Amino acid sequence: MDEPGLPRFEKVVERFPETVFIGHGPAWWQNISAEVDLAGPSYPTGKVVAGGALPRLLADYENVYADLSANSGYNALARDLDNAREFLQRHSQKILFGTDLLRRNQELPILDFLGEFNLDAETYRLISHANAQRLLGIASQ
C-alpha cells in the first residue's frame, strides 16, 4: 500500500505517461482528502479536507482516472456532498462509473447517488458511460 498522498503511485504515473491508470479502492479514495489515516477505517467519515492527492493527480496527469465502483467511491463522495458536487463537475472527464462485482438484486448506492445528485446532463453522461467508451475505444450508440 502506498503512503498518504500516493507518492509512489505518482512516480509510476510519471514514469509511464502512455499508460492509463484507473484508481480504485479504499486507499485510493481516502486520498480525496488531504487528511488520510491509513490506520483508521477504510471508509472514513466527515468532511473532505482540501488538498487531497486524488484531485491533484486527476488534474495534473492526463493518464490518471478514477473508478467509482464498489463502496469506496460512493463513500468518498457521500461523506461530503458539497465537495462531491464540485469534485464530480471539475473532474467529470476523468471519472468512470463501474462495478467491480455485479449480481442479481445487488444494491448499487453509487448508481442511485449519481442519479439523484442532479448533475448536469453532460457531467452525468461523461461519468455514466462516455468516459469509459472513450478510453475503451467503443463508439457511442
N, C-alpha and C positions, 0 to 999 in steps of 0.2 A: 504494500500500500504506500502511496505517496504521502508526503508531508502536507500540512495545511498550506494552501496556496499553489499546490500542484507543480512545484519547481522541476521535478524530474520529468513529468509529463510534458511540460513546456520545452524542455531540452530536446525531447524526442520529436515534438512537433516542429521545432526549428530545424532539426537535422534532416527531416523528411518532408519538405514542403509540398511535394507532389502527392503525398499520401493523404487521404481523407480520414480524419479521426472523428469518431462519434462517441462523445462522452455519455456515460450511463452509470447508474447505480448510486448507492448512498454516499460513498466517499466523493464521487463527482459532484452530486447535487448539494452536499453540505457546503461546498465551496461557492455557492451562490452568495454566501455571506462572508464578510471578512472575519467573522468570529466563527472558528471551526474548532470543535473539541472532539478529536478522534477517540478519546476515552469515554466520551458521552454517548448518548443514544444515537443510533444510526439515522433516526428520523427526528432531528431537532425541532423544537417548537420556538415560538417567539419571533419577533421582528427580525428581518434580514438587515444586517449591518452593511452599509455601503462600503464598496471597495473589495468585494469578493473576487477571487481569481476567475471564477467561471464567466461572469460577464466580460471581464477584461480579455480572457482568451478568445471568446466568441468575437469580440470587436477587433482584436489585434491580428488574428490569424484566419486567413481565408479558408484554410483546410480544417477548421475545427467546427463541429456541430454538436448539438445537444439532443439527446433522445429522451422523450417523456415517458417511456414505458416503465412498467412496474409502479410501485407506490412512491419511489424516491423522487421522481419528477413531480408527481402530484403534491407530495408533502412540501417540497421546496417552494412551490407556488402558493399552496393553500395556507401556509403558515403566515403569510404576509400579503394580503390581497392588493394593497396599494403598490407594493414592489412588483407583484406578479403582473399587473396590468402594464406597467412601464417596461418590465423585462420582456414580456411577450411582444409588445409592439416594437421595441428597439431591436430585438434580435429575431424578428419574425422570419427572416430569410435563412436562419441558422438552426431553427428548432424543428424537430421531427416528431410527429406522433407515431407511436409504435406500441406494440405489446410484445413482451418477451415470452409470454405464455398466454394462450387463449384456449379456454374450454367453455363448453355449453353452460349458460347461466352465470358466467363469471361476472362479478361486479368490476366495472372499469371506472373508478371515480374520476380519473383524468378526462375521460370522454364526456361525462356529464359536466364536469367543471368547465371545459372548453366550450361546450355548447351553451352553458348558462352564463358565461362570463361576459357576454355581449361584446365580443371582439368585433372590430370592423370586418367586413366581408373578405377583404384582401388578406388581412392577417390570418383569419381563420382558414382560408383556402391554402395559404402557404404552409401553415403548420399542419393542417389535417392531411394534406396529400401532395401538394405541388412541390415542396422541397424534396421529398423522397423521390418523386417522379424524376425531378431534375438530376439528382445525384445518381439514380439508378439508370438513367437514360431511357426512361419509359415515356413515350408520347402520351399526352393527355387525351382522353377520350372525348 
